[in-house]
Each structure stands twice: as structure tokens, then as C-alpha cells.
Amino acid sequence: MRPAFSVIFLTTLIGVGQGLFLALFTAQSYALFDLLPKQDDLNFYAHGSALALLFLCGGLVASFFHLGRPERAWRSATQWRTSWLSREVIVLPAFMGTVFLYGLAHLLDWKPVLATLPGGIAIDATVVLGGLGTLLAFALYLSTGMIYACLRFLREWHTPLTVINYVLLGGASGFTLAAGFAALAAPDLARFFAGWALIILLVGLVSRVASLLRNRRLKPKSTLQSAIGIKHPRIVQTTQGFMGGSFNTREFFHGRSRGLLRSIKWLFLAGVFVLPALLLTAGLSGAAGFLAAAFVVQYLGLIAERWFFFAEASHPQNLYYQSVA
């Protein structure tokens, strides 16, 4: 498939925003049970929510560059009963609204107690908003991943690993950003976030390598013979049959060599996993420079990873356009 940078930026940016919000609420949940020190509402939670919202807005803006008629974008939400894309379109603004309210509640110190646990732990409005936001974050990961995982004819995507990788890579990037943010806004949490980022990164590496190994073993179910309906044992296509390009030849193949794809694969494995892991380890002491560098390197690696994710998928129609694909 031809990678579209609008979708690449959409999926990576909102993944970071989701992961950062989950990191913020994880810290609040730990603090609720006195497992972590409580943090300042304005400098940590409000500013952190604003940062997460900034990434989510960036992803939303990027998505409009993928639309032929942006003024009709609202129609994409009408098929929510059957379309994962429609569900993503609905969940994303709902999640963004919840993140905004979560940050606003911390900013205004609006914390009415809504319930009390048996141990005397107060559940206030920010906890409820955080819990709702967590559910929406995972629903958004699921919706985004299933847009691709539900396509049976693109076998490289049609696997639960697609959704798992979206969750883990988004979570890892969000927690890495949270570590860098905490080094400035809440230094006593930097090590906590960096540790969790390393754990998620390791699990994500296992999951992503598993998907690469799976896809490498895939064998096409169709052949050139079945694509054109001729059973002759030796068929060679020498031309695509027309002079100009078409939607099929532009949208369903990336036009890059196998050698470039191999290079991109090793590049993203180093950029998403290896280098950030080294920088996070170096930043466990709370060094903001290492933690910030870890996020920058990892996000650039994620762009390469997402490009490879789209380019790796082989559309069955490329059997017919072999002289191009």
C-alpha cells in the first residue's frame, strides 16, 4: 500500500496523546493510594493535559489532509454500526473533550467528592474523568487498530497484533514523553515514568518483532494465473496495458524497492526501541536532556515504523499490475 503521511501523522500523534494521558492518570491513581507523592494540579496535571490535547489536535488536523472533501467529514461518523473508521471519528472527539475537562478540573481545582472507598479514599470528579478518559483512550486505540486489522484481504494487517502494536507503541511513546515532561514539572516522577516506558517498550518490541516474523512467513493465496483467469504454468507480464497511471497503480503500491523497505525496517527498530531504551536508561536519574532526546528519537522512529506498516501490506490487485508493483 502507498503510505499517506496524513494518516501516519494522525496515528502517531494521537497515539502519543493517548499514552501521555494514560501516564498522567496512572500517576494520579498511584498517588490516590499513597504509592506516589501527590503532584501540583496546575504544573503537572493541567499542563500535562494541555500537552496531550496539543498532540491530539495535531493528529486531528493531519487527518483532514487525507480527505478529498473535508467539508463532508461529518459523514464519516454515520456508519458507526459497521465501520471502525466511524467509531474512531466518534471516539476521538469524545476523548479529546474528556482530556480537556480533566485538565480543566485540575486547573480550577474542581474536585467534588463523588464517592468514598471503604479505606476512606475519596473519589472526586478528576478521578471519574480520568477513568472515563482511560476507557475512551483504549477504545480509540482499538478503533484505530481495527480499521486495518479488519481487512481480511490485507493479510499483513489482519491479525490481533495490529491492534496490540497500536496500543503498545502509543503507550510507550506517551510514557516516554511523560518522563521528559515530569523531569521538568515533577522530577520525583521522572524515574517512575521512564521505568514504565522501558517496560512497555520491551513488550512492544516483542509484539512488533512477532508481527514482522509472522508477515515474513505469509504466502500469497492468489497467483498471477488466478488474477487474470489463465491457467498456463508460465505467465510473464511485460506491460501494465496502458500508458498512464491510474488510481490503482498510485494508491495500492508504494513504488519503493525491497532494499529500501529492509533499510526502513532496521531503521525503525533502532529508532523506536533500541536508541530510546538506551536514552531512557541513561535518564533514569531524572536527566531531562536524555529523556527529551528519547522521545524525539522515538517519535521519528515511529514515523518510519508507521510508513513501513503501510508499505508492507501487499494489496492483491498488485498481482495484476506486476509491471508496476
C-alpha positions as CSV (number, residue, x, y, z in Angstrom):
1,M,0.0,0.0,0.0
2,R,1.1,3.6,-0.5
3,P,1.8,5.2,2.9
4,A,-0.1,8.5,3.3
5,F,1.8,10.9,5.6
6,S,-1.5,12.5,6.8
7,V,-2.5,9.1,8.2
8,I,1.0,8.4,9.5
9,F,0.9,11.7,11.5
10,L,-2.7,11.1,12.6
11,T,-2.0,7.7,14.1
12,T,1.4,8.6,15.7
13,L,0.3,12.0,17.2
14,I,-2.9,10.8,18.7
15,G,-1.1,7.7,20.0
16,V,1.3,9.9,21.9
17,G,-1.6,12.0,23.2
18,Q,-3.4,8.9,24.4
19,G,-0.3,7.5,26.0
20,L,0.5,10.7,27.8
21,F,-3.0,11.0,29.3
22,L,-2.8,7.4,30.5
23,A,0.6,8.2,32.1
24,L,-0.9,11.2,33.9
25,F,-3.9,9.3,35.2
26,T,-1.6,6.4,36.2
27,A,0.4,8.8,38.4
28,Q,-2.8,10.1,39.9
29,S,-4.1,6.6,40.6
30,Y,-0.9,5.6,42.3
31,A,-1.0,8.8,44.4
32,L,-4.6,8.1,45.3
33,F,-3.4,5.0,47.2
34,D,-0.3,6.8,48.6
35,L,2.1,4.8,46.3
36,L,3.4,8.0,44.8
37,P,3.7,11.6,46.0
38,K,0.8,13.9,45.1
39,Q,1.6,16.5,42.4
40,D,0.6,20.1,41.8
41,D,-2.6,20.4,39.9
42,L,-1.6,23.2,37.7
43,N,2.1,22.5,36.8
44,F,1.6,18.8,36.4
45,Y,-1.9,17.7,35.6
46,A,-3.3,20.8,33.9
47,H,-0.2,21.4,31.8
48,G,0.2,17.7,31.1
49,S,-3.4,17.5,29.9
50,A,-2.8,20.6,27.7
51,L,0.2,18.9,26.2
52,A,-1.7,15.7,25.5
53,L,-4.5,17.7,23.9
54,L,-2.0,19.5,21.7
55,F,-0.8,16.2,20.3
56,L,-4.4,15.0,19.8
57,C,-5.3,18.3,18.0
58,G,-2.3,17.8,15.8
59,G,-3.4,14.4,14.8
60,L,-6.9,15.7,14.1
61,V,-5.6,18.4,11.9
62,A,-3.4,15.9,10.0
63,S,-6.4,13.7,9.3
64,F,-8.1,16.5,7.2
65,F,-5.3,16.3,4.7
66,H,-6.4,12.8,3.8
67,L,-9.9,13.9,2.9
68,G,-11.0,14.6,-0.7
69,R,-13.9,16.8,0.6
70,P,-13.1,18.0,4.1
71,E,-16.4,19.8,4.4
72,R,-18.1,16.4,4.3
73,A,-16.0,14.9,7.1
74,W,-19.1,14.7,9.4
75,R,-20.5,12.0,7.1
76,S,-17.7,9.6,8.2
77,A,-19.4,9.2,11.6
78,T,-22.7,8.0,10.1
79,Q,-21.8,4.3,9.7
80,W,-20.8,3.6,13.3
81,R,-22.7,0.4,13.4
82,T,-20.4,-1.4,11.0
83,S,-17.4,0.9,10.4
84,W,-14.4,1.1,12.7
85,L,-13.4,4.3,11.0
86,S,-16.8,5.8,12.0
87,R,-16.2,4.6,15.6
88,E,-12.8,6.3,15.6
89,V,-14.3,9.5,14.3
90,I,-16.8,9.4,17.2
91,V,-14.4,8.3,20.0
92,L,-11.6,10.8,19.1
93,P,-13.5,14.0,19.9
94,A,-15.1,12.3,22.9
95,F,-11.7,11.5,24.2
96,M,-10.4,15.0,23.5
97,G,-13.3,16.5,25.3
98,T,-12.7,14.3,28.3
99,V,-9.0,15.2,28.4
100,F,-10.0,18.9,28.2
101,L,-12.4,18.5,31.1
102,Y,-9.8,16.5,33.1
103,G,-7.2,19.2,32.7
104,L,-9.8,22.0,33.4
105,A,-10.9,20.3,36.6
106,H,-7.3,20.2,37.8
107,L,-6.7,23.8,36.7
108,L,-9.7,25.1,38.6
109,D,-9.2,22.7,41.5
110,W,-12.7,21.5,41.0
111,K,-12.8,18.2,43.0
112,P,-16.2,17.5,44.5
113,V,-16.1,14.1,46.2
114,L,-18.5,11.8,44.4
115,A,-17.8,8.6,46.4
116,T,-15.7,7.2,49.2
117,L,-14.0,3.8,49.2
118,P,-14.0,1.6,52.3
119,G,-10.5,2.6,53.1
120,G,-11.5,6.3,53.3
121,I,-10.1,7.1,49.8
122,A,-12.1,9.9,48.2
123,I,-13.2,9.5,44.6
124,D,-13.5,13.1,43.2
125,A,-14.5,14.4,39.8
126,T,-11.0,14.2,38.4
127,V,-10.8,10.5,39.2
128,V,-14.1,9.9,37.4
129,L,-13.0,11.9,34.4
130,G,-9.6,10.1,34.4
131,G,-11.3,6.7,34.5
132,L,-13.7,7.7,31.7
133,G,-10.7,9.1,29.7
134,T,-8.8,5.8,30.2
135,L,-11.8,3.8,28.7
136,L,-12.0,6.2,25.8
137,A,-8.2,6.0,25.2
138,F,-8.3,2.2,24.9
139,A,-11.5,2.4,22.8
140,L,-9.6,4.8,20.4
141,Y,-6.6,2.5,20.2
142,L,-9.0,-0.4,19.4
143,S,-10.9,1.6,16.8
144,T,-7.7,2.9,15.1
145,G,-6.1,-0.5,15.0
146,M,-9.2,-2.3,13.8
147,I,-9.6,0.0,10.8
148,Y,-6.6,-2.0,9.4
149,A,-6.9,-5.3,11.3
150,C,-10.5,-6.0,10.0
151,L,-9.3,-6.0,6.3
152,R,-9.1,-9.7,5.5
153,F,-7.6,-9.3,2.1
154,L,-4.6,-7.4,3.5
155,R,-3.2,-10.3,5.4
156,E,-0.2,-8.4,6.8
157,W,-2.7,-6.3,8.8
158,H,-5.4,-8.9,9.5
159,T,-4.1,-10.0,12.9
160,P,-4.7,-9.1,16.6
161,L,-1.0,-8.0,16.6
162,T,-2.0,-4.9,14.7
163,V,-4.2,-3.6,17.5
164,I,-1.7,-4.7,20.2
165,N,1.1,-2.8,18.4
166,Y,-1.0,0.3,18.2
167,V,-1.7,0.1,21.9
168,L,1.9,-0.6,23.0
169,L,3.7,1.8,20.6
170,G,1.3,4.6,21.5
171,G,1.6,3.8,25.2
172,A,5.4,3.6,25.0
173,S,5.7,7.0,23.3
174,G,3.2,8.6,25.7
175,F,5.1,7.3,28.8
176,T,8.4,8.4,27.2
177,L,7.0,11.9,26.7
178,A,5.7,11.8,30.3
179,A,9.1,11.0,31.6
180,G,10.6,14.1,29.8
181,F,7.7,16.3,31.0
182,A,8.0,15.0,34.6
183,A,11.7,15.8,34.6
184,L,10.7,19.5,34.3
185,A,7.3,19.6,36.1
186,A,7.5,16.8,38.7
187,P,11.1,15.5,39.0
188,D,10.2,12.8,41.6
189,L,8.1,11.1,38.9
190,A,10.6,11.1,36.1
191,R,12.1,7.7,37.2
192,F,8.6,6.2,37.6
193,F,7.6,7.1,34.0
194,A,10.9,6.2,32.5
195,G,10.7,2.8,34.1
196,W,7.2,2.1,32.8
197,A,8.3,3.4,29.4
198,L,11.1,0.8,29.3
199,I,8.7,-2.0,30.3
200,I,6.1,-1.1,27.7
201,L,8.9,-0.6,25.1
202,L,10.2,-4.1,25.8
203,V,6.8,-5.7,25.4
204,G,6.2,-3.6,22.3
205,L,9.4,-4.8,20.8
206,V,8.4,-8.4,21.3
207,S,5.0,-7.8,19.8
208,R,6.3,-5.8,16.8
209,V,9.0,-8.4,16.0
210,A,6.4,-11.1,16.3
211,S,4.3,-9.3,13.6
212,L,7.4,-8.9,11.4
213,L,8.2,-12.7,11.7
214,R,4.5,-13.6,11.0
215,N,4.3,-11.4,7.9
216,R,7.6,-12.7,6.5
217,R,6.1,-16.2,6.6
218,L,3.0,-15.3,4.7
219,K,2.5,-16.8,1.3
220,P,0.1,-15.3,-1.3
221,K,-3.2,-17.1,-1.6
222,S,-3.6,-15.8,-5.2
223,T,-1.2,-16.1,-8.2
224,L,-0.8,-14.3,-11.4
225,Q,-2.7,-17.1,-13.1
226,S,-5.7,-16.7,-10.7
227,A,-5.5,-12.9,-11.0
228,I,-6.2,-13.0,-14.8
229,G,-8.0,-16.3,-15.0
230,I,-5.4,-18.1,-17.2
231,K,-4.0,-21.5,-16.0
232,H,-0.9,-21.6,-18.1
233,P,2.1,-22.5,-15.9
234,R,4.4,-19.7,-17.2
235,I,3.0,-16.2,-17.5
236,V,5.1,-13.1,-17.6
237,Q,3.7,-9.6,-17.6
238,T,5.7,-7.1,-19.7
239,T,3.5,-4.1,-19.6
240,Q,0.6,-2.7,-17.5
241,G,-1.6,-2.4,-20.6
242,F,-1.9,1.4,-20.7
243,M,0.3,4.4,-21.0
244,G,-0.7,6.5,-18.0
245,G,-1.1,5.7,-14.3
246,S,-4.4,5.1,-12.5
247,F,-5.9,5.2,-9.0
248,N,-4.9,1.5,-8.7
249,T,-1.3,2.0,-9.5
250,R,-1.0,5.1,-7.4
251,E,-2.8,4.1,-4.2
252,F,-2.1,0.4,-3.8
253,F,1.6,0.3,-4.2
254,H,4.4,2.5,-2.7
255,G,6.8,2.2,-5.7
256,R,9.9,1.6,-3.5
257,S,12.4,-1.2,-3.7
258,R,12.6,-4.2,-1.3
259,G,16.1,-3.0,-0.3
260,L,14.6,0.4,0.9
261,L,11.9,-1.5,2.9
262,R,14.6,-3.6,4.6
263,S,16.5,-0.4,5.5
264,I,13.4,1.3,6.9
265,K,12.6,-1.8,8.9
266,W,16.0,-1.8,10.7
267,L,15.8,2.0,11.0
268,F,12.5,1.9,12.9
269,L,13.6,-1.0,15.1
270,A,16.6,1.1,16.2
271,G,14.7,4.4,16.4
272,V,11.6,3.1,18.2
273,F,13.1,0.6,20.5
274,V,16.9,0.4,20.8
275,L,18.0,4.0,21.0
276,P,15.1,5.2,23.2
277,A,15.7,2.3,25.6
278,L,19.4,3.4,25.9
279,L,18.4,7.0,26.4
280,L,15.7,6.2,28.9
281,T,18.1,4.0,30.9
282,A,20.6,6.9,30.9
283,G,17.8,9.2,32.0
284,L,16.6,7.1,34.9
285,S,18.4,9.5,37.2
286,G,16.0,12.2,36.0
287,A,18.2,13.9,33.4
288,A,15.8,15.9,31.3
289,G,18.1,16.0,28.3
290,F,18.3,12.2,27.9
291,L,14.5,11.8,28.4
292,A,13.7,14.6,25.9
293,A,16.1,13.1,23.4
294,A,14.5,9.6,24.0
295,F,11.1,11.0,23.0
296,V,12.3,12.9,19.9
297,V,14.3,9.9,18.6
298,Q,11.3,7.5,19.3
299,Y,8.8,9.7,17.6
300,L,11.0,9.9,14.5
301,G,11.3,6.2,14.6
302,L,7.5,5.9,14.9
303,I,7.1,7.8,11.7
304,A,9.4,5.3,10.0
305,E,7.6,2.4,11.7
306,R,4.1,3.6,10.5
307,W,5.5,4.2,7.0
308,F,6.7,0.6,6.9
309,F,3.4,-0.7,8.4
310,F,1.5,0.7,5.4
311,A,4.2,-0.1,2.8
312,E,4.5,-3.7,4.0
313,A,0.8,-4.5,3.2
314,S,0.5,-6.1,-0.3
315,H,-2.8,-5.5,-2.0
316,P,-4.0,-8.5,-4.0
317,Q,-4.6,-6.2,-7.1
318,N,-0.8,-5.8,-7.4
319,L,-0.7,-9.3,-8.9
320,Y,-2.4,-7.8,-11.9
321,Y,-0.2,-4.8,-12.1
322,Q,3.1,-6.6,-11.5
323,S,5.0,-4.5,-14.1
324,V,4.3,-1.5,-11.8
325,A,4.2,-3.2,-8.3
